[in-house]
Amino acid sequence: MKADKKTIHLEQQLREKIEREGLIPDERNVGEFVKSNSNDDKIRFLNPNNWVFHEDIVKKVLAGKYEKITPYSAEFVPTLNCTNRCRGPCSYCLQRMCEGIATKNDFKNPKVHMQSLEFAKEMMDKLADGGIKGVIFTGGGEPSLFMGLEDLMAYTSGKGIDMVLYTNGNSWSEKRIERVAETSPLLVRVSMNCGTKEGYNRFHLPKDPKNAFENVQRFITNFAKQRKKNPEMIFGVSFIINKLNYLEIPATARRLKEIVEKTEGGIDFAIYRPAFNYYGTEQTPPKILDKAYNLIENEVRKILAGTSIKVLNIKCRYDALKGEERGYKICRAAGLFAELGPSGELHSCCDRNCFRPFAIGDLKKNNIPVIYSSPRRKEVMDYANDNECSTCPKACKPHETNKQFEKIEQLRAKGELYKVELWIEAYKKVEKPKMANF
C-alpha cells in the first residue's frame, strides 16, 4: 500500500535525523536508533537480528506474512541416545520416554538413531535444497554417538553450509577431535555442567564415573589446541544451571582457567544459562537463579578476568523463568529454525527436541516448502497460537525474535512501519556477521 504524504514526511525527517546525528540501529529494539551500542558481544551466535541478513525473510516480515517464512537454520539430530543419564530437569526426558529409550540406548531403531551415513547425507541434501544455510549438529542425545559424524560434517562443509557442533565432550578420541576441526565448523560448544568430579558424577550419572569428568576436561584441552590452529573457529564451554549444580559454578571457572593457562588460550567463551524443563511445570526456583546469577557476576568474572574466555551470562533466561511477561501471544518466528530428527521427520521448532506431537512432516517424502505449507504444520502452529504460546516455556530459541516481530506489528498498526524499514536498511550496512546463518 502506498504511503501517504504525512508518513513520507515523517520518514524523511527520521532519515535526516539518523544522518545528522550519526545514529545507528538499536540492536535490542527494532525500529529505534541510538548513538552507539553498548553491546560488545562479538560472537553474535543466535543473535535475534540475524534474520535481517536474509532478504527473502525480510520481504515476508515487512509484508506481515510470517506464516510463509521457511527456515534458514536447522538443528540436525542424528541420535537421541546419550552417553550420560543426567538428573535434570532435562528438556529431553519426556521425549525419550515417548521413544522408549528412557533407561537404555537404542541404536537399531531408525526413529532413535540414524542408520547410515548415506541416509544422513541424503537428509543434508534436502535441507540444503530447502534453503538451509546453517546447521547445528546437536542432540536429543550426544551427536558423537553417530559414528559417521565427522564424515557428515565434512560433507556439509563441502556443500557450503555453515556448521556448529554441540557435544558433551565425553566420547571423543584425539583423532576424532582433529577430524572435526578439519571440517571447519564456525563454532563448537562443549557442556561442562560441574567443576568437580563428584559434582559431575552426581549430576550426569555417567556410564564411566571413573573417567567421565577427566574425559570432558581432556576434550576441552585438545579442542582449545585445535582452536588456536584455526582462528576462524569459535570454541566455548556451556554450563546449564539447576538446583543440583549451581554451587559448582565457581569451581567450573577455576577448571577452565587451569586449562586455558596450560593451552595459552583457545577457549573463546563460557556461557551460563538456567536449565529449562520444556515439558513440565517444575523449573529452577527463583532463589537459586538469583544465587547463580550473582555467583557468575561476582566470582566467575573475577576468576576468568585476563584470560581469553568471554563470560556470557544469559540474563533473558533468568528473567523468563522468574515470571517476565512473554510480550506476545503468537509465535511468528518458529519458521526461522527447523529441527530434523533421526528418522527424517521435521519438527515445528528447534526447542521441541524431536517430540513427536510437534512433527510437521517427513523430509524423506516431501521437501521443505511442501512441509512448511502443509495442513499438518498449520495444525501444530494453530495449537501453539490458540494457547497463546503457553505450550512452550518462555525464552525458547525464537523468543527474542518473537518479541521483535511483535514490536514490528505494533509499529505497523500505528502506521510507523517506515521505522522498521529504515532500521533494516541501516542494520544491513554493518558488516555481515559470520554467524548470520544461525
C-alpha positions in Angstrom: 0.0 0.0 0.0 1.3 3.4 -1.0 2.4 5.6 1.9 0.5 8.9 2.5 2.2 12.3 2.4 2.4 12.5 6.3 4.2 9.2 6.5 6.6 10.1 3.7 7.4 13.4 5.6 8.0 11.6 8.9 10.2 9.0 7.2 12.3 11.7 5.6 12.6 13.5 9.0 13.8 10.4 10.7 16.2 9.6 7.8 17.7 13.2 8.1 18.0 12.8 11.9 19.8 9.5 11.6 22.3 11.1 9.2 22.7 14.3 11.1 23.3 12.7 14.5 25.2 9.7 13.2 22.7 7.3 14.7 22.9 3.6 14.3 20.1 0.9 14.7 19.5 -0.2 18.3 20.4 -3.9 18.3 17.9 -4.7 21.0 15.0 -2.5 19.9 13.7 -2.8 16.4 12.7 0.5 14.8 14.8 2.5 17.3 18.1 4.3 16.7 20.9 5.2 19.2 24.3 7.0 19.1 26.2 3.8 20.0 25.5 0.3 21.0 26.8 -0.8 24.4 26.5 -4.5 23.4 30.0 -5.9 23.0 29.0 -9.4 22.1 31.3 -10.2 19.2 30.2 -13.8 18.9 26.7 -12.9 17.6 25.7 -16.6 17.6 21.9 -17.0 17.7 21.6 -13.2 17.6 17.8 -12.4 17.3 18.6 -9.9 14.5 20.2 -12.4 12.1 17.1 -12.7 10.0 17.8 -9.2 8.7 20.6 -10.6 6.6 18.2 -12.9 4.7 16.4 -10.9 2.1 13.6 -13.4 1.4 12.7 -13.4 5.1 12.9 -9.6 5.3 10.3 -9.3 2.5 7.9 -11.6 4.3 8.3 -9.8 7.6 7.7 -6.4 6.0 4.6 -7.9 4.3 3.4 -9.4 7.6 3.5 -12.9 6.1 5.2 -14.7 8.9 3.5 -18.0 8.1 5.3 -18.0 4.7 8.7 -18.0 6.3 10.8 -21.1 5.8 14.0 -21.8 7.8 17.5 -20.6 7.1 18.9 -22.6 10.1 18.4 -26.2 11.2 19.3 -28.4 14.1 20.4 -31.8 12.9 19.8 -34.5 15.5 21.5 -37.8 14.3 20.7 -39.7 17.6 18.5 -39.5 20.7 21.0 -41.7 22.5 23.0 -40.3 25.4 26.4 -41.2 26.9 25.2 -39.9 30.3 22.0 -40.2 32.3 21.7 -36.7 33.8 19.3 -35.9 36.6 17.6 -32.8 35.1 15.3 -31.1 34.9 16.1 -32.2 31.4 14.3 -31.0 28.4 14.7 -34.4 26.7 13.1 -36.6 29.4 9.5 -36.8 28.2 10.6 -37.2 24.6 12.9 -40.0 25.5 10.2 -41.8 27.4 7.8 -41.5 24.5 10.5 -43.0 22.2 11.1 -45.9 24.7 14.7 -45.1 25.5 14.5 -43.5 28.9 16.8 -46.1 30.5 18.6 -47.8 27.7 20.3 -46.6 24.5 18.8 -48.0 21.2 21.0 -47.8 18.1 18.9 -50.1 15.9 15.6 -48.1 16.0 15.6 -45.6 13.0 13.3 -43.3 15.0 16.0 -43.0 17.6 19.3 -43.3 15.6 20.2 -42.5 12.0 21.0 -45.9 10.5 23.7 -44.8 7.9 25.9 -42.0 6.8 24.3 -42.3 3.3 20.9 -41.5 4.8 22.3 -38.6 6.8 23.8 -37.2 3.6 20.5 -37.5 1.8 18.8 -35.5 4.6 21.5 -32.9 4.4 21.0 -32.6 0.6 17.3 -32.0 1.2 18.0 -29.4 3.9 20.3 -27.6 1.5 17.8 -27.7 -1.3 15.2 -26.2 1.0 17.3 -23.1 1.7 19.1 -24.1 4.9 22.3 -22.2 5.2 23.4 -23.1 8.7 23.3 -26.4 10.5 23.8 -27.2 14.2 24.8 -30.8 15.0 23.2 -31.4 18.3 21.3 -34.0 20.3 18.3 -35.2 22.0 21.3 -37.2 22.8 25.0 -37.0 22.1 25.8 -36.4 18.4 29.3 -38.1 18.6 27.5 -41.4 19.2 26.6 -41.2 15.5 29.9 -42.7 14.2 29.6 -41.0 10.8 29.5 -37.5 12.3 32.9 -36.3 11.1 32.3 -37.5 7.6 28.9 -35.9 7.6 30.4 -32.6 8.8 33.0 -32.8 6.0 30.2 -33.4 3.5 28.1 -30.5 4.9 31.1 -28.1 4.7 31.7 -29.2 1.1 28.1 -28.1 0.3 28.9 -24.6 1.6 26.7 -24.8 4.6 27.9 -23.2 7.9 28.2 -25.6 10.8 28.0 -25.6 14.6 28.6 -28.6 16.9 27.2 -29.1 20.4 28.7 -32.0 22.4 29.2 -33.2 26.0 32.8 -34.0 25.1 32.7 -37.5 26.7 33.2 -39.8 23.7 36.0 -38.3 21.7 39.4 -39.6 20.8 42.1 -37.1 19.9 41.9 -38.3 16.3 38.2 -37.6 16.1 38.7 -34.1 17.5 41.3 -33.4 14.8 39.0 -34.6 12.1 36.1 -32.4 13.3 38.4 -29.4 13.5 39.5 -30.1 9.9 35.8 -29.8 8.7 36.0 -26.1 9.7 32.9 -25.6 11.9 32.3 -22.0 12.8 31.6 -22.8 16.4 32.0 -25.8 18.8 30.4 -25.8 22.2 31.0 -28.4 24.9 28.9 -28.9 28.0 30.8 -28.8 31.4 28.0 -28.6 33.9 30.1 -29.2 37.0 33.5 -28.2 38.3 34.4 -31.3 40.3 34.4 -35.0 39.7 32.0 -35.6 42.5 29.6 -33.0 41.2 29.9 -34.2 37.6 29.1 -37.8 38.6 26.2 -36.7 40.8 24.7 -34.6 38.0 25.3 -36.8 35.0 25.3 -40.3 36.4 27.8 -41.3 33.7 28.4 -44.8 32.5 32.1 -44.4 33.3 32.2 -42.4 36.6 35.9 -43.0 37.0 36.9 -41.2 33.8 33.9 -39.1 32.6 34.9 -35.8 34.2 38.5 -36.2 33.0 37.3 -37.0 29.5 35.4 -33.7 29.3 38.5 -31.7 30.5 40.7 -33.6 28.0 38.3 -32.7 25.2 38.3 -29.0 26.2 42.1 -29.1 26.4 42.5 -30.8 23.0 39.9 -28.7 21.2 41.5 -25.5 22.6 44.7 -26.5 20.9 42.8 -27.1 17.7 41.1 -23.7 18.0 44.5 -22.0 18.2 45.4 -23.6 14.8 42.2 -22.3 13.3 41.5 -18.6 14.1 38.2 -18.7 12.2 36.7 -21.2 14.5 35.0 -20.2 17.8 35.2 -22.6 20.8 33.4 -22.4 24.1 32.0 -24.1 27.1 28.4 -24.3 28.3 27.1 -24.6 31.9 23.4 -25.4 32.3 22.3 -24.3 35.8 19.9 -26.1 38.0 19.4 -26.9 41.7 21.9 -29.8 41.6 24.9 -28.0 40.3 24.6 -24.2 40.8 27.2 -24.3 43.7 29.7 -25.7 41.3 29.7 -22.6 39.1 33.0 -21.1 40.6 34.7 -24.5 40.5 34.0 -24.8 36.8 35.5 -21.4 36.1 38.7 -22.5 38.0 38.9 -25.6 35.9 38.6 -23.5 32.7 41.3 -21.1 33.9 43.6 -24.0 34.6 43.1 -25.4 31.1 43.4 -22.1 29.3 46.6 -21.2 31.2 48.0 -24.6 30.1 47.0 -24.2 26.4 47.7 -20.4 26.4 44.3 -19.6 25.0 42.0 -21.3 22.7 38.7 -21.0 24.7 36.6 -18.1 23.5 33.6 -18.1 25.8 31.9 -19.7 28.8 28.1 -19.4 28.6 25.9 -19.8 31.7 22.2 -20.2 31.4 19.4 -21.8 33.5 18.1 -25.2 32.7 14.6 -25.3 31.1 12.1 -28.1 31.5 10.3 -27.8 28.2 7.6 -30.4 29.0 6.7 -29.8 32.6 5.9 -27.1 35.2 8.9 -27.6 37.5 11.5 -25.1 36.7 14.6 -23.9 38.5 13.4 -21.9 41.6 14.0 -18.0 41.5 16.1 -18.1 44.7 18.6 -20.4 43.0 18.5 -18.4 39.9 19.5 -15.2 41.8 22.3 -17.1 43.6 23.6 -18.5 40.4 23.5 -15.2 38.6 25.4 -13.5 41.4 28.0 -16.2 41.5 28.7 -15.6 37.9 28.8 -11.9 38.1 30.8 -11.7 41.3 33.1 -14.7 41.2 33.3 -16.2 37.7 34.0 -12.9 36.0 36.8 -12.3 38.6 38.3 -15.8 38.1 38.3 -15.6 34.3 39.4 -11.9 34.1 42.5 -11.5 31.9 42.0 -14.9 30.1 40.8 -15.4 26.6 37.4 -16.5 27.9 34.4 -14.2 27.5 31.8 -14.8 30.2 28.2 -14.9 28.8 25.6 -14.8 31.5 22.3 -15.1 29.6 20.0 -12.7 31.6 16.9 -13.1 29.4 16.6 -16.7 30.5 16.7 -15.8 34.2 14.1 -13.1 33.6 11.8 -15.5 31.7 11.9 -18.2 34.4 11.3 -15.6 37.1 8.0 -14.6 35.6 8.7 -12.0 33.0 5.8 -11.4 30.7 6.2 -13.0 27.3 5.1 -9.9 25.5 3.5 -11.7 22.6 0.7 -14.2 22.1 1.6 -15.6 18.6 4.7 -17.4 17.6 5.8 -15.7 14.4 9.5 -16.7 14.5 9.3 -20.5 14.7 9.7 -20.7 10.9 13.2 -19.4 11.1 14.5 -22.6 12.7 14.0 -26.2 11.7 14.8 -29.4 13.6 15.5 -32.7 11.9 15.1 -35.9 13.9 17.0 -39.2 13.3 14.1 -40.7 11.2 14.0 -37.7 8.8 11.0 -36.0 10.5 11.0 -32.2 10.6 9.6 -30.5 13.7 7.8 -27.2 14.2 10.5 -25.7 16.3 14.1 -26.5 17.3 13.1 -26.4 21.0 10.6 -29.3 20.8 13.6 -31.7 21.0 12.2 -34.1 18.3 9.0 -34.6 20.3 6.6 -36.5 18.1 3.4 -34.4 18.6 5.3 -31.4 17.1 6.4 -33.3 13.9 5.3 -31.3 10.9 6.4 -33.6 8.0 8.7 -36.3 6.7 11.7 -35.0 4.8 12.1 -38.4 3.2 8.8 -37.9 1.4 8.4 -34.1 0.9 10.7 -31.1 0.6 10.8 -28.1 3.0 8.5 -25.8 1.0 5.8 -28.5 0.9 6.2 -29.3 4.6 6.0 -25.7 5.7 2.9 -25.0 3.7 1.2 -28.3 4.7 -2.0 -28.6 6.8 -0.1 -30.5 9.4 2.3 -27.6 10.0 -0.6 -25.2 10.2 -2.3 -27.6 12.7 0.7 -27.6 15.0 1.2 -23.8 14.9 -2.5 -23.2 15.4 -2.3 -25.4 18.5 0.5 -23.2 19.9 -1.1 -19.9 18.9 -4.6 -20.8 20.2 -3.0 -21.4 23.6 -1.1 -18.0 23.3 2.2 -19.9 23.3 1.6 -21.3 26.7 2.5 -24.8 25.4 6.1 -23.6 25.3 8.3 -22.1 28.0 9.4 -18.5 27.7 12.9 -17.8 26.4 12.9 -20.6 23.8 15.1 -20.1 20.8 12.6 -17.9 18.8 11.6 -15.9 21.9 13.7 -12.8 21.4 12.9 -12.6 17.7 9.2 -13.1 18.6 9.5 -10.0 20.7 10.9 -8.2 17.8 8.2 -9.3 15.4 5.5 -8.2 18.0 7.1 -4.8 18.0 7.0 -4.7 14.2 3.3 -5.4 14.2 2.7 -2.7 16.8 4.6 -0.2 14.6 2.6 -1.4 11.6 -0.7 -0.8 13.4 0.4 2.8 14.2 1.4 3.4 10.6 5.1 3.5 11.5 6.4 0.6 9.5 8.9 3.0 7.9 10.8 2.9 11.2 11.3 -0.8 10.7 12.3 -0.3 7.0 14.9 2.3 7.9 16.2 0.1 10.8 16.6 -2.8 8.5 18.2 -0.6 5.8 20.7 0.7 8.4 21.3 -2.6 10.0 22.3 -4.3 6.7 25.0 -1.7 6.2 27.1 -3.1 9.1 29.5 -5.9 8.2 27.5 -9.2 7.9 28.5 -11.4 10.9 30.0 -14.7 10.2 27.3 -16.3 12.4 24.4 -14.8 10.4 23.1 -18.2 9.3 22.1 -19.2 12.9 
